[in-house]
Amino acid sequence: MLFFMKTIRISSDIIPLGEFKTGISACLKKVQDTGHPLIITQNGRPAGVLLSPAEYDALVYRRQFSDSVGLGLLAAEAGEVYDTEAVRKMMKEKRASANQ
């Protein structure tokens, strides 16, 4: 699953906090309909980001995937590499101990 967050459009994806407060329902609908994140500002500075649930889930998945790849690379660099037969043996032993 590839996921690329949509590019933020400066003209329509940034909203002041006061405007957000008065139009929360419309903001939620806009995020759902467009898939674009909404940057909420306070005193002219970014204060928060509103994402659709699908975009949030995709970001979490992507982060977990990247973390797993990183851990795998670290393990490989540390020499924690197993050939197919070693993996089969470990899996067979795990299944046997789980069935006891």
C-alpha positions in Angstrom: 0.0 0.0 0.0 1.6 3.2 -1.1 0.4 6.4 0.4 1.3 9.9 -0.4 -0.2 12.8 1.5 -1.8 15.4 -0.7 0.1 18.6 -1.1 -1.1 21.4 1.2 -2.7 24.3 -0.8 -1.8 27.5 0.9 -4.9 29.3 -0.4 -7.4 26.8 1.0 -5.8 24.4 3.5 -4.8 26.9 6.2 -7.4 28.3 8.5 -7.2 30.5 11.6 -8.4 29.0 14.9 -11.4 31.4 15.2 -12.7 30.4 11.7 -12.2 26.8 12.6 -14.2 27.1 15.8 -17.1 28.7 14.0 -17.1 26.2 11.1 -15.9 22.9 12.6 -18.6 20.8 10.8 -17.7 22.4 7.4 -14.0 21.8 8.1 -14.5 18.2 8.9 -16.5 17.8 5.7 -13.9 19.5 3.7 -11.1 17.3 5.0 -13.2 14.2 4.3 -14.2 15.4 0.8 -10.8 16.6 -0.4 -8.4 14.4 1.5 -6.3 17.4 2.1 -5.1 18.1 5.6 -6.2 21.3 7.2 -3.6 23.5 9.0 -5.1 25.4 11.9 -3.2 28.5 12.9 -3.2 30.5 16.2 -1.8 34.0 16.2 -0.6 33.4 12.7 1.5 30.3 13.5 0.6 26.6 12.9 -1.1 25.2 16.0 -2.6 21.9 14.7 -3.4 19.7 11.7 -6.7 18.1 11.0 -6.6 14.9 9.0 -9.2 12.5 7.8 -9.2 9.1 9.6 -8.0 7.4 6.4 -5.1 9.7 6.1 -4.2 9.3 9.8 -4.4 5.5 9.5 -2.1 5.6 6.4 0.4 7.7 8.1 0.5 5.4 11.1 0.9 2.3 8.8 3.7 4.0 6.9 5.5 4.9 10.1 5.2 1.4 11.5 6.4 0.0 8.1 9.4 2.3 8.1 10.3 1.5 11.7 10.1 -2.2 10.9 12.4 -1.8 7.9 14.8 0.2 10.0 14.9 -2.5 12.7 15.5 -5.1 10.0 18.4 -3.2 8.6 19.9 -2.8 12.0 19.5 -6.5 12.7 21.2 -7.3 9.4 24.1 -5.0 10.1 24.5 -6.7 13.5 24.8 -10.0 11.8 21.4 -11.3 12.9 20.7 -12.9 9.5 19.3 -16.4 9.1 19.2 -18.7 6.0 15.9 -20.4 5.0 16.8 -23.6 6.7 17.5 -21.9 10.0 14.2 -20.0 9.8 12.3 -23.2 9.1 13.9 -24.9 12.1 13.1 -22.0 14.4 9.4 -21.9 13.2 9.1 -25.7 13.6 10.5 -25.4 17.2 8.1 -22.6 18.0 5.1 -24.6 16.7 6.2 -27.6 18.6 6.5 -25.6 21.9 3.2 -23.9 21.3 1.4 -27.3 20.8 2.7 -28.6 24.2 
